[in-house]
Amino acid sequence: MLSGRLVRRLVSMAGRVCLSRGSAGSATVGPVEAAIRAKLEQALNPEVLELRNESGGHAVPPGSETHFRVAVVSARFEGLSSLQRHRLVHDALSEELAGPVHALAIQARTPAQWRENPQLDASPPCLGGSKKTRETP
């Protein structure tokens, strides 16, 4: 039988790790997204891992896995600069960044920083490719 303390910890952990959302906000998770999630979980043991496939907002074919936004909250980031945190994420995802992933927006925070602002930032609209709306000089 599980102790009350262990049950509370498991419930707390389950509430902190968020599910991925597919490119259209669906629950569909492709192989690249699954690999990103698995590698970040293994490398950083995050308290929170929010992963969003934002490829659908870019000039790429439907179903693409090329543009992602991730929020990673890990005690491993304590005492590290933003650059050092990003390098840890890049190291964990070197294979994906060398291949199918074109863009990765990273929010790498400590648990205390996440408690102050527990939100995944929004990306600006894509202005590249066929969706360009501003004139270039």
N, C-alpha and C positions, 0 to 999 in steps of 0.2 A: 504494500500500500504506500502511496506517495504521501510525504509529509505536506502539511499545509504550506510551509515555506517554499518547498520545491514547486508545488502547484502554482502558487502566486508568481514565482519567478518565471515559470514556463508561460503562463498567461501574459505576463508583462512582456516577455521576449516576443511572443507571437504578435502582440499588438504593436510592437515597434518596427518590425520588418514588414514593409509594404509590398504588395504585389506589383508586378510590372503591368504596364498598360501598353497594348499594341499601338501601332501607328495611328489608328483611327479611334483610340480610346477603348478598344475592345480588349478582351482578355487573351487574345491571340499572342502567343510568344513564339518567335522564330528561333532558328538555331543560333544565330549570332547573338541575339538578346539573351538566350539561355546561357551561352558560353560566357558572356560578360558577367552575368549574375553569379555564375558558379565560380569564376576566377576571382571576383572581388570578395565573395564570401570566404573563399579559401585564404586569400592573401591578407585580408584586413579584419576578418572576424567582426563585421560591422554590427552595431546596435540597431542602426537604421540603414536600409538600402532601398532607395527609390530609384527606379530606372524607367525612363520614358523613351520610346522609339518615336522620334520626331520626323522621321523620313517622309511621312505623308504630307508635311508642310513644305517640301522642297521639290525641285524639278527633277524627280527621279521616278522610275516606273513604280506602279502600285505594288505593294508587298515588299518594297526594298527595306534593307536594314543598314542604312548608311549614316544616319544622323541620330545621335542619342544625347540625352541629358541625364545625369546621374547625381544623386545626393548620397554621399557616403558619410556616415557618422561612426567614428571609430576611436577608441582610446589610443590606438597606435599613432594618432595624429597629435597627441599631447606634446607640446614643446617643439613642434615642427612648424616651419614657415609654410605659407601657402604654396610656394614653389616646391618645397620638399614633399608636401602632401600630394600635389599633382604628380610628381615624379613616381611616387609609390603606386598611384593609380595607373599611370602610363606603363610602368614596369609590369604590372599584373596583366595588362591588356596589350602587350607589345605585338602579339600575333594579329589581333583584330585591327589594331591601328595601322599595321603594315599592309593590311589587306582590305577587307570589306568596309571598315568603318572610315568614313570621310571626315566626320566631325563629332567631337565629344565635348560637351559642356560639363564641367565638373564643379560640384559644390562639395568640398572636403572639409568637414567640421568635426570638432571634438564634441563629446556628449553635452558639455556645458554650453557650447555655442548653439547647438541644435535646440536645446531647451529654451534659449532666448528667442529663436526664430525658427520654428519647426515647419518650414515650407520649402518646397521645391520651386525655385525661381522659374519664371516664364521666359521662353526664348522670344526674341523679336521676330517679326515675319520675315520670311526669306525674300530677298530682292534679286537673287541670282537667276541665271538660266532664263527659261521662257516666262518666268513670273516677274520679271523686272518691271517696276512701276515708276522708278525715278529716272530722269534723264541723266546721263553721264556727261561730264564736262568735256 
